Amino acid sequence: MAKLIYSAITSLDGFVEDAEGRFDWAAPGEEVHAFVNDLERSVGTYLYGRRMYETMVYWASPPGADQSAVAHDYAAIWQVADKVVYSTTLAEVTSAKTRIEREFDPAAVRRLKATADRDVTVGGAALAARAIDAGLVDEYQLLLVPVLIGAGKRAFQDGTPGQGLELLDKRTFRDGTVYLHYRRR
């Protein structure tokens, strides 16, 4: 049985994007990016909302020759995984191994988790909130970037149900980013 993991890069004050919708402050350096690559190797399926998919589809085409080996590695990891985009407005997808679902169906995600041989991640705060509300998220992988944003889209939306978590792992990087990995109790 696969785990459903909510992965997010957040500011120290808990935002995934600022008030203008920007997240350039969250771009990982080489050390953090290589670590993320290792985390993503176990992922067989990405669950995305439309906006997160539109951000991530960048990786559908191999990065240019001027990009780092770490970027090329991430592109390869992303391309081989399945992607499910939950959207009522997206007309078509532009990446391989990708399908659109018009509604988030918790029962379908439960079936996916039960039958998948590789982990599933949920990306995007709004979609993650729905998965958390449905009791589907097993683990949380958070990268806290040493920056205060002050306002914007929160990694955890208001109304997210409370739950006890167990710390599984932590790591501090040279740039001050902190990785926290939790499991739902």
N, C-alpha and C positions, 0 to 999 in steps of 0.2 A: 504494500500500500504506500502510495506517495504522500509526502507532506505538502501542505499548502503553506507557502512562505510569503509574508509581506516584506518586501525589500524596499528601502527608501533611503535616499540621501537627503538629510535635513540640516537646516541651520541649528545652531545651539538652542535657539528659542522655538524650535519645532516646526519650521516652515519648509515646504518643498519648493515653493516659488514665492517671489516677492509680490508686492501689491500691484505691480505692472505685469505680472505673469512671467517674469524673467527668472532664470535659474542658472545663469552663467557662473555665479559664485560657487556652484556645486560641482563644476567640472573637476573630476579627480586628476591628480598628478599621476605620474608613472607608477609610483609605489602603491598607491591606493587602487589604481586601475588594475594593476597586475593581481592584487588581492581579490578584487571584485571578479576578475576573470576566473580565478580558482573557485570562488563561491558559485559561479554560474555554470560550471562544468557539470553539475549534477541536475541541472534543469532540463526537463524534456518539453515543458509547455509554459508559455508566458500568457497570462490573462491580462488584457489591457482595456482601458477605456479608450475612446477615440483620440483624445488629445495626447495621451501617453503613447499610443501607437504612432501617431503622426510625428512625435519626437523620435521614437526609437527606430522608425523605418529607415532612418539615415544609414543604419548598419546593414541594410539589404544589399547595398552595393559596396564592394570592397573599398576601403579607404585608399586614397591616392598613395603613390610610391613614397611621398614625403611624410607619410604618417608612420608612427612608431610600430615596432613589432607587437607591442601590447595592444594597440588599436586593431591591428590586423588579426590578432588572436581573438579579441572580443567579437569582431565581425564574424569570424568563422563559428564561434560558439553560438552567436545569435541566429545565424542563418540556418543551422541544422535543427534548431528547436521548432516545435509547432507554436503557432501564435493564434489566440482567439481574441478578437476585438469585439467588445460589446458596444454597439452604437445603433441608434435609430436614425442617424443622419448620414453616415458614411456610405457612399454608393458602391465603392469597390476598394479592394486592397491592392497594394502595389508590391507586395513581397510574397515570396514563395512560402509554402507551408503555413498559410494564413487563411483563416475563415472569419466571417462576420456572424455574430449572434445578435439578434435584435433585442433580446431581453436577457438579463442576468437570471439564471435559473439555479438556485442553490442545490436542487436535487441532481441536476446534470453535473455540477461541479463535484458533488459527493461521489457520483458514479465515476467521474474522471479520476479522482483521488484513489478510489478503490481499485481501479483497473490499470492505472499508470505504473510503469516500472521505473520512472524517473520523477523527480520532484516537479512541482508546479509552483510558479510564483504569480503573485498578483501585483500589478504595478499601476500606480495612480491612486491618489488619496480617496477619491470618491468611490471608485470601484472597491478598493480595499475596505472602506467603511461598510459597504454592503456585505462583503465576505465576512468581516468581523462580526457584524450584526447577526449573520446567519450561523455563527459558530464554526465557520470553516477554516479559519486561520490557525495553524498549528504552531508556527514559529514566526519570529520577527527578526529581521536583520537590518539594523539601522547604522548608517554612517553619519555621525554628527560632525558637521563642518564647523570650524571655529570662526563663526561669523554670526552676528545678530542682525536679523532682517527687520523685525518690528511689526510687520503686517504682511498679509498675503494668504496663500492657501496652506492650511495646516496639514501636517502628516497624519494626524488623527483628528477627525472632525468632531465637533460638538455632538454630544449624544452617543459617542462610542461607548458601548457597554463596558463596565469595569470588569477586570479579570486579573487574577493572580498570575504572575510570570516568574519563571525560574531562569536565572542567568546561566547560560551555557558557555559563553566565551566573550572575551573582550580583548581589544588590542588598540594600542595607541601608535599612530604613525608620526613620522618626522615632521610633517606639516601641521600637526596638531589635530588632525582628524581622529575621531575615536569610533571604533567599531564595537557595537553591542549586539549580542545574539541571545535571544530569549526564546523559551518554550512556554506555551500555555500550560498551566498546572491542571 
